[in-house]
Amino acid sequence: MVHPEEVDVIVCGGGPAGSVVAGRLAYADPNLKVMLIEGGANNRDDPWVYRPGIYVKNMQRDGINDKATFYVDTMKSSHLRGRQAIVPCANILGGGSSINFQMYTRASASDWDDFKTEGWTAQDLLPLMKRLENYQKPVNNDTHGYDGPIAISNGGQIMPVAQDFLRAAHAIGVPFSDDIQDLNTAHGAEIWAKYINRHTGRRSDAATAYVHSVMDVQTNLYLRTNARVSRVVFEGNKAVGVAYVPSRNRAHAGAVQETIVKARKMVVLSSGTLGTPQILERSGVGNAELLQKLDIKVVSDLPGVGEQYQDHYTTLSIYRVANETITTDDFLRGVKEVQRELFQEWETRPEKARLSSNVIDAGWKIRPTEEELKEMGPEFNELWNQYFKDKPDKPVMFGSIVAGAYADHTLLPPGKYVTMFQYLEYPASRGKIHIQSTSPYVEPFFDSGFMNNKADFAPIRWSYKKTREVARRMDAFRGELTSHHPHFHPGSPAATRDIDIKTAKEIYPDGLTVGIHMGTWHRPGEPYDASKVHEDIKYTAEDDKAIDDWIADHVETTWHSLGTCAMKPREQGGVVDKRLSVFGTENLKCVDLSICPDNLGTNTYSSALLVGEKGADLILEELGLKVRVPHAPVPHAPIPTGKPATQPAR
Ligand SMILES: Cc1cc2nc3c(=O)[nH]c(=O)nc-3n(C[C@H](O)[C@H](O)[C@H](O)COP(=O)(O)OP(=O)(O)OC[C@H]3O[C@@H](n4cnc5c(N)ncnc54)[C@H](O)[C@@H]3O)c2cc1C
């Protein structure tokens, strides 16, 4: 079908928020013509998207995998000891939901209330939180939904180390809960749910749920992929269309070749926190000074565009576990027979398969005790008093356990591992992104801002210690992978200890060097016994410094970008109002996580969907329409047992 040159609404960017808006609008009225323009490829029936267990491959930066765009800090950062941080972002239909780790969490109620915007309190949003969910777990509260397009379950299998983690977490004072995603719990551990449909074993991505579902039953949703939106076309300050270019400029001598599509009613920017501000700036919406330097005609002077970039910060520490532990290491290493077995299992029984999981089966949200706060220094205590103290629903850190090493396995010794992720949920640091050229092919100036506020070190340091205490109390624990821990002084009682001799001998029974004495290179120990661990490790100031250096050297994105087109008053640097309309323009909205004026303590897929649902309601209201529920049936609903799941099926 040749696509029309004019439609009613154009949605730019097919991530979770854009997919919700395009799908909800098109389904609400079959006469409304909606076009969704996505920079990446179509994700439909891509087995490297819908099989949950292979998600780590999406982070390969090998020049072949182009499901992600890698934003790299333009400048070296003194806060990262001279390092440049890298923030991978989705570049595929479905956005982050096609490549993410599928971990299901939700923001705390006070996070939405803190937006201080009419219509956006947690209470206002609760019906929309329920509307989007097809929650497939038993639960004891009334905050989840059961008829929505996005499936949430425990996946095909739960690894035994998850229970080991929960028992150890309980031993250090973090209680078990059946649902810490109830919008209120800020200190507790749980079996961590996933965006996986328990009936099909497939990833629950936003494009399948909201876009393909509608395209299967209606003809008014036009999908254009591999097309990068370069700018919004204005008449005066009214958005009347967009210009897009091929995502790769490998013809026309690299020149920018634009195609224009007209929008009769509205243009919606949903290109994500790092994409949307670039489109705005190329269109003449942003800091007038910057735009004039690039010879861009100013449509609306909004200095807040591209500012206040936020993320969550991840550090990870890797532990050795007993050789009999079930982990994904051999699958990830590429052991042929293991891969064959797991792929075959998925093809025949995807709903119960080991690959129908992200193997991140347990996790926690934690807040420090009064005693722990005393050790966290003045900078964090000041932040605590302002931000956390009176909001008992805000966790300071998240943590989760992966049954395997989240690392390049060619760099690791043989054996089995678990990875402890530590996530800082409300960093005080801020970054920015701005275009450097009018060309959509030129990389922007990017400053992740990671760790540029000193207050962010203490909670990560505290959390590293907490997860280490949990690891030591797990039955499976067999030591620390020293390369993936802080470099403590070898004489310090806090120094890490690698694999014990017994476990090492099981790996290399005929090895001639197992357990040799070689100074500080090896610290083989007596077999570990978790039942004898009662005391926490004590750290000196020098040890804390080693942890802080490790944080600066290794802290990474949690891929939870938000905040660059904030919904707040214009005079405070705001970019959109409470209806998500861009200040100083007409018929132009931003609907994605760039609109968050403050951080959200959650893995952000749920929030992006929610912003999409809210945006869809606001737009439909302006168009005199109403959302139609339930949404169109999601494709790939139960795959008949025994049939290859790669067949297109409804
Ligand atoms: C690797 C990774 C792991 C993650 N893990 C989790 C997790 O386990 N759980 C969780 O809850 N969240 C996770 N997230 C976060 C979550 O996926 C994101 O918060 C969410 O996808 C953000 O949605 P969005 O719609 O705001 O933007 P995005 O998902 O960034 O979508 C923006 C879309 O716009 C497109 N685009 C960009 N520029 C243009 C342009 N100029 N023209 C046209 N299209 C454009 C992009 O290709 C993309 O498809 C993860 C994200 C990543 C990247």
The ligand as a Tripos MOL2 file, in Angstrom:
@<TRIPOS>MOLECULE
LIG
   53    58     1     0     0
SMALL
NO_CHARGES

@<TRIPOS>ATOM
      1 C1         18.8530   -1.9370   27.0210 C.3       1 LIG1
      2 C2         17.6490   -1.4780   27.7900 C.ar      1 LIG1
      3 C3         17.2250   -2.2220   28.8920 C.ar      1 LIG1
      4 C4         16.1120   -1.8090   29.6070 C.ar      1 LIG1
      5 N1         15.6040   -2.6330   30.5820 N.ar      1 LIG1
      6 C5         14.3960   -2.3260   31.1300 C.ar      1 LIG1
      7 C6         13.7310   -3.2600   31.9720 C.ar      1 LIG1
      8 O1         14.2010   -4.3770   32.2030 O.2       1 LIG1
      9 N2         12.5300   -2.8940   32.5100 N.ar      1 LIG1
     10 C7         11.9660   -1.6700   32.2880 C.ar      1 LIG1
     11 O2         10.8990   -1.3840   32.8380 O.2       1 LIG1
     12 N3         12.5870   -0.7750   31.4790 N.ar      1 LIG1
     13 C8         13.7540   -1.0920   30.8700 C.ar      1 LIG1
     14 N4         14.3320   -0.2250   29.9910 N.ar      1 LIG1
     15 C9         13.7540    1.1190   29.8480 C.3       1 LIG1
     16 C10        12.5390    1.2050   28.9540 C.3       1 LIG1
     17 O3         12.6060    0.2980   27.8820 O.3       1 LIG1
     18 C11        12.4390    2.6550   28.4720 C.3       1 LIG1
     19 O4         12.2640    3.4830   29.5950 O.3       1 LIG1
     20 C12        11.3030    2.8870   27.5210 C.3       1 LIG1
     21 O5         11.4730    2.1260   26.3620 O.3       1 LIG1
     22 C13        11.2320    4.3620   27.1490 C.3       1 LIG1
     23 O6         10.1590    4.5450   26.2820 O.3       1 LIG1
     24 P1         10.0250    5.8260   25.3670 P.3       1 LIG1
     25 O7          8.8050    5.6160   24.5570 O.co2     1 LIG1
     26 O8         10.0910    7.0450   26.2170 O.co2     1 LIG1
     27 O9         11.3110    5.8790   24.4520 O.3       1 LIG1
     28 P2         12.1720    4.7430   23.5710 P.3       1 LIG1
     29 O10        11.8690    3.4300   24.0940 O.co2     1 LIG1
     30 O11        13.5320    5.2750   23.6240 O.co2     1 LIG1
     31 O12        11.5200    4.9070   22.1680 O.3       1 LIG1
     32 C14        11.8290    5.9430   21.2900 C.3       1 LIG1
     33 C15        11.6840    5.4380   19.8740 C.3       1 LIG1
     34 O13        11.8700    6.5040   18.9580 O.3       1 LIG1
     35 C16        12.7180    6.1110   17.8930 C.3       1 LIG1
     36 N5         13.3820    7.3260   17.4220 N.ar      1 LIG1
     37 C17        14.3610    8.0350   18.0220 C.ar      1 LIG1
     38 N6         14.6810    9.1080   17.2730 N.ar      1 LIG1
     39 C18        13.8760    9.0700   16.1870 C.ar      1 LIG1
     40 C19        13.7110    9.9000   15.0550 C.ar      1 LIG1
     41 N7         14.4520   11.0110   14.8870 N.pl3     1 LIG1
     42 N8         12.7930    9.5490   14.1330 N.ar      1 LIG1
     43 C20        12.0140    8.4390   14.2680 C.ar      1 LIG1
     44 N9         12.1420    7.6090   15.3220 N.ar      1 LIG1
     45 C21        13.0480    7.9360   16.2740 C.ar      1 LIG1
     46 C22        13.6410    5.0700   18.5010 C.3       1 LIG1
     47 O14        14.1460    4.1980   17.5130 O.3       1 LIG1
     48 C23        12.7140    4.3690   19.4830 C.3       1 LIG1
     49 O15        12.0240    3.2990   18.8850 O.3       1 LIG1
     50 C24        15.4500   -0.6030   29.2530 C.ar      1 LIG1
     51 C25        15.8830    0.1380   28.1550 C.ar      1 LIG1
     52 C26        16.9600   -0.2890   27.4070 C.ar      1 LIG1
     53 C27        17.4090    0.5340   26.2190 C.3       1 LIG1
@<TRIPOS>BOND
     1     1     2 1
     2     2     3 ar
     3     2    52 ar
     4     3     4 ar
     5     4     5 ar
     6     4    50 ar
     7     5     6 ar
     8     6     7 ar
     9     6    13 1
    10     7     8 2
    11     7     9 ar
    12     9    10 ar
    13    10    11 2
    14    10    12 ar
    15    12    13 ar
    16    13    14 ar
    17    14    15 1
    18    14    50 ar
    19    15    16 1
    20    16    17 1
    21    16    18 1
    22    18    19 1
    23    18    20 1
    24    20    21 1
    25    20    22 1
    26    22    23 1
    27    23    24 1
    28    24    25 2
    29    24    26 1
    30    24    27 1
    31    27    28 1
    32    28    29 2
    33    28    30 1
    34    28    31 1
    35    31    32 1
    36    32    33 1
    37    33    34 1
    38    33    48 1
    39    34    35 1
    40    35    36 1
    41    35    46 1
    42    36    37 ar
    43    36    45 ar
    44    37    38 ar
    45    38    39 ar
    46    39    40 ar
    47    39    45 ar
    48    40    41 1
    49    40    42 ar
    50    42    43 ar
    51    43    44 ar
    52    44    45 ar
    53    46    47 1
    54    46    48 1
    55    48    49 1
    56    50    51 ar
    57    51    52 ar
    58    52    53 1
@<TRIPOS>SUBSTRUCTURE
     1 LIG1         1 GROUP 0 **** ****
